Amino acid sequence: MSQVAVIGLGAIGLPMALRLTGAFPVTAYDPAPDRLRAAVEGGATAAASPARAAAGREVAVLAVRDQAQVETALFGADGVAGSGFGGVVVLTSTIGPAAVRSIAERLSAAGIGLVDAPVSGGPVRAGKGDLLILAGAPDEALTAAGPVLERLASTLTVVGQKAGDGQVFKTINQLLAGVHIAAAAEAIALARGLGVDPKTVIAALSQGAGSSFMFADRGPRMLEAYRGGAEVKSRLDIFVKDMSIVTEVARQSHVATPLAATAEQLYLLAESHGLGEHDDSSVVTLLSPRQDPGHDPGHDPGHDPRHDPRNDSRNGEVA
């Protein structure tokens, strides 16, 4: 049985850790005490640093927000690479192909393998082992991490034999996801502007040809964004990061992505209005910030969801 470390217990990392505790001995680390406590209550053993979490383990699952956090967790003063860890890192974060290729080379020099395994599916599916995982790695690393990947994924697709291959596919996925969220926000904003009940619009059009997963999933959360603030399941600034990766990769490939570029600007604008730590569904409030409450039952025009204290700053990689 594999000995597993989970480093990063955000919106995706915590449910992944809890899922893994049902099958493996798990050591977990996160700088936030409440997240670490939740992992321990679910059966994990707490560690004081990434290095201590990974020491003696065979597989280290890394589920942090961005490249800076990846660098700290792996190569910082208390990072995995300095712990004597000689197993395989499963990197579930979305940080782009070039960054992962560079990290793989540095880990290899330290005797550590890497499975590039960005995930998609959200917190609920993570807790059920129902994620889409796009894996890129040599066969040896995939074999070592295989039981862990299979525990987390309902769909495990090996998309290549090199680190960075998984990131390529996830970049394309994030282009679709980011554009679809922006389109859903425009649809909800238009419904409000036309004076029809957005809840009815979502219920009716989610069954039609114009629907998408993001419209059906984010639509109700967009209504919550108006009614007091949606629960933070996927932070808006994650899409600031991810759409930046999309447009940069596209630029390097000399491929025009006008819809992705427009969506990126929308997320950047929302971030500049203080919505970065809020659920990505809150982008809709930028498009239709005020409306006659008669057009949107339950909406309190005196409440600004961008400043709702119930919205927290959880990290994690969600899409």
N, C-alpha and C positions, 0 to 999 in steps of 0.2 A: 504494500500500500504506500502510495506517494505521501511524503511529508510536504505540506504546502504552506507557503506564506502568502498573505494578501496584504498589499501595501497600497493604501488609499481606500477609505471607506465612505466615499461620497454617495451620490444618488444611485450609481451603478455598483460601485465597489462593495458597499455594505450588503446588498442582497446577494451579490455573487459570493461573498464570504460566508453568509448564512447558508447558501445553497451547498457550498463545498463542505461545511462542517458536518453535513449529513452523510458524507462518504469518506472524508479524509481528516487526519489530525491537522488543524489549521492554526497557525500563528498569525496574528493580525497587528497592523500598525496604522495609526492615523494621528495627526497632531491634535485633533479635536477630541477631548475626553468623552463627550457624550456618544460619539460614534464608536469609539473604542469600547466603551461600556456596553453598547448595544451588541457589538460583535461577541464580547465575552459572554453576555447573557444568552447568546445563540449557540454557544459551545466552543468558541475560539479561545486561544490563549493570547493574552495581551503581550506586546513587545514595546520597548521604549524607543526604538528607532528602526529604520529600514534594515540596517545592518543586523540588528539583533533578531528581527523577524525572519530574515533569510538564513541566518547561520544554522547549519545543519539540515536545512531543507533541501529537497530535490527540485521543487518547482516554486518559483516566486511570481505570483500574479500581480502585475502593476496596473492600477486603475486610478490614475490621477488626471488632472484637467488638461495640462498643456506641456509643451516642451521644457519649459523652465522647471516644472515640478518633476518631470521625468529625469532631467539632468541631476537635480538635487537628490532624488531618491536613489539613483544609481551611482553617481560619482561624487556626491557631497561628502562632507567629513564623516557622516554616519551612514554612508550609502552602501548599497548592496555589494558593489564591486570591491569594497575594502573589508568585507566581512569574512573572507575565506570561502564564500559561497562558490560552488563549482557546478551548479546545476543549470537549469534552463529558466530564463525570464520569459514570461508570457506577457507581452505588452499589449494591453487592450485599448490604450488611448489613441486618439487621432491627432497625429502631429506632422503628417506629411511624409512622402516617400524618401526624400533626401535626408531628412533628419534621422529617420529610422535606419537607413543604410549606414550612416556615420556612427550611430550608437552601436549597431551590430558589430562593426569593425573594432570599436573600443572594447566591447564586452568580450569579443573573441580573443583579443590580446590578453585579457585577464582570465582566460579559460572558462568563460561563461557563454552558454548558448542563448539564442534569442529566437522566439517565435513571434513574428509580427502578426498580431491577432486582434485587430480592431473589431468592436462589437456593435451591434445595432439591435434595438428592441425595447429599451426602457426599463425602469426599475421593477415593474411587476413581472415582466417576462424574465428578467435576470433572476429573480427569486424562485422562479419555476423551472429554471434550466431551459428556457425557451428562446434563447438569443440566436440571432444570426451572427456567426463568427466567420470572418474572411481571413484565412490563415496563409501566410507566406513564410516558409522556413525549409531548411534541409530536412531530409527524412529522419535523421538521427534525433534532431530536436523535436520534430513532430511526434515521434514515437515516445519520447520521454514525457512530453506534455499531453499526450493523447487522452489518458483517462480524465485529466482535469478539464480539457476542452470539451470532451463528450458529456461531462457532468453539467456544463454550463450551456451547451448549445443544443437546440433542436435541429438546427441547420448548420453543419460545419462544412464549409467549402474550402478546400485547399486550392488556392488560386495561383500558386507559384512556389518555387523552391528557394526563393531569396527573400531576405528581409527587405521590406519596402513594397513587395508585391501586394500584401494585404492592404497597405495604405493607398495604393493606386485604386483598388476597388472601392475602398471606403470613401475616397475623395469623390468618386462618381456618385456614390450613394448620398453623400452630403450635398452635392449639387442638387439632386432631386429633392431631398428632404427640405433643404433651405428654401428653394423656390416654391415648393408646395405649401410650406407654412406661410410664406409671404402672400401667396395667392389666396389661401384660406382667410388671412387677415383682411385682404381687400374685399373678399366676398361678404364677410361679416360686417365690415364697415359700410359697404354699399347697402346691405339689408337695413342697417340702422338708419342710414341716410334716406332711404326710401320709405321709412316708417312701417316696415313689416317686422314681425316678431322673429329675431334671429334664431331662436330655439326651434321654431317651426321650419325655418329655412334649412337648418342643419338636419333635422329629422327627415325632411322630404328629399333634399338633394343628396344626402349621403347614400341614397339608393340609386342615384342616377349616374349617367356616363361621365358627368363632370366631377364626380367625387374623387377623393384620394384618401389614403390612410391618414394623412395629416389633417385633412378637412374634418373627417369623422372623429379623430382623436383630439386635435387641438381646438376644434370649434367650440365644444362645451367649456373647455378651459378658458377660451377667449371671453365667453360670457361671464365666467367667474372673475376674470381680470377686471371687468367693469363693476362687479358686485362686491368688491372688497379685496380682490387679489387672489389669483390662482395659486394653489399649492405649487411649490417649486419642484418640478420633476426634471426639468431640463433648463438650465440657466440660459438666458438670452446671450450672454457673452461667449458661450460655447459656439454659437453660430457666427458671432463676429470672428472668432478664431477659425472655424471650419470653412467659412466662405472665403476668408483670406487665403487659406490653403488652396481652395478650388481655383480662385482666380489667378493665383501665382503659378500653379501647375499648368493651367490653361495657357497663360502668357508664355511660359517657357516652351510649351508645345506648339505655339503659334496657332492655337485654336480659339476662335471667337466664342465667348460665352456671355452674351449680352444680358440674358435673364439672371444668371448668377451674379453678374456685376451689379445689376440693379438691386437684387435682394441683399447683397453685401452692404450697399449704401443704406438700405433701410435699417438693417441691424446696427450699423454704425451710428446712424441718427438716433435710434432708440437708446443705444448705450449712452450717447451724449446727453440724453434726457433723463439719465439716472435709472434706466431699466436693466442695466447689465446683470445685476444679481437676481433679477426677477425671472419668473418662468418665461420661456420664449413666446408663449401665447400672449404675453402683455404687449407685444409689438402692435397688436390691434389698436391699443389705446392711443398710439401715435397717429393713426390714420383717422380715427373718429373719437377725439378726446372728450367731447361734450355732446349731449343729445337730450332732447325732451324725454323725461322719464316715461312718458306715456308711450313712447316708441320702443321702450326696452324695459319690460316689467322687472321690477326688482333693482333697477339701477338707481343708485343714490348720487345725484349730480354734485353733491357737496363733498363726496369722498374721492380722493385721488388714489387709485390703486398703486401708483408708483411709489407711494410712501407708506404702504401698509406694513406695520411691524411684524406681521405674521410671515412675511416673505423673508426667508433666511438666506445665508450665503453658502449653502452646501456646494461642495465641489463634486466632480464626477463627470463622466463621459456618457452623454445620452443622445440617442437619436433613433 
